[in-house]
Amino acid sequence: MQIITATQARNNFFNILNSVYLDDITYEVRKSGLPVATISKSKEMKVKKKKTIMDFAGALVDMPVNTNEWVDSIYQARKDGSRKSDKIQLFK
């Protein structure tokens, strides 16, 4: 927990919110040396788990080895069946 003054909280409020959200830092706000508030993530935010690459492991297991089949399956999945370019070559 980082201790900051009310003036620091006022002058840097958006930076403080970003560090609470992104870095999970908790701030204790003091006025005249007395703790008056705490700025921290809400309980709902603490419950959410950040996804890692391992959460997606195996997602491509059933994809065709041939990249042209893979691209074709992507285009077929589009609602309108359109292609941005008929000459797309992936993984040359």
N, C-alpha and C positions, 0 to 999 in steps of 0.2 A: 504494500500500500504506500502510495506517495502522498505526502502532506503538502498542501498548497494553501496559499492565502485566498481570501475571497476576491481580492483584487486580481490575483493571477488567474483565478477561475473566470472572472469576468472578461479579462483581456485575451484569454486564450481558449475560450469555451469550445470552439469548433475543433481546434487541435486536440483538446482534452477528449472530446467525444470520439474523434478518430482513434486515439490511442486506446480508449476503453474498448471500442468495437474491434479494432484490428489486432491490438497487442494484449488484450485482456488485462489492462492495468486498472486498479481501483484507486481512486483519489479520495482523501479526506480533506474537506474544505474547512479552514479555520478562520474565524474572525476574532480579532483581538486575542489571538492565542487559544481560543476555545473552539473545539470541534462543533460545527453547526450542520454539516451535511456530508454525505458520502455520494460519490459518483461512481457507479459500477454497472456492469452488464445486468440486464434484467434476468430474472429466473428463467424466462422462456429462451433467452439467447444462450444461457449457459448450458441448457439441455441439448441444443443443436450440436451435432457432431460434424466437424469439418471432414469432407471427403478426401481420401487419399487415392493415389493411383491403384492401390490394392483393392479398393472398393469396386473398381472396374475390371479387375483381373478376370479373364475368361470371356469378356464381352464379345471378342472377335473370333471365338473358337469355331463357330458355325459359319463363318464367312468363307466364300469360295477362295481357293488359292489363286486362281486365275484372276488378275486384277480387272480385266475387261468384264468378266462376269460380275465382279463386285460393283463396278461402275454401273453396269446395266441394271443390277438389282436396286441400286439407289435411285436411278431414273424411273424405274417401274413403280417405286414406292411413292413418287411424287403424285399428288392428286391430279394434276393436269397432264402428267406424262411428258412435260416439256424438258428440253435439254438446253443448258446455257450454250453449249458448243458441241457439235457432233465430232469434233476433232480432239477431244480431251484425251490425253495419254498420261496416265498416272504411273509412277514408278518405272520409268523407262529403263 
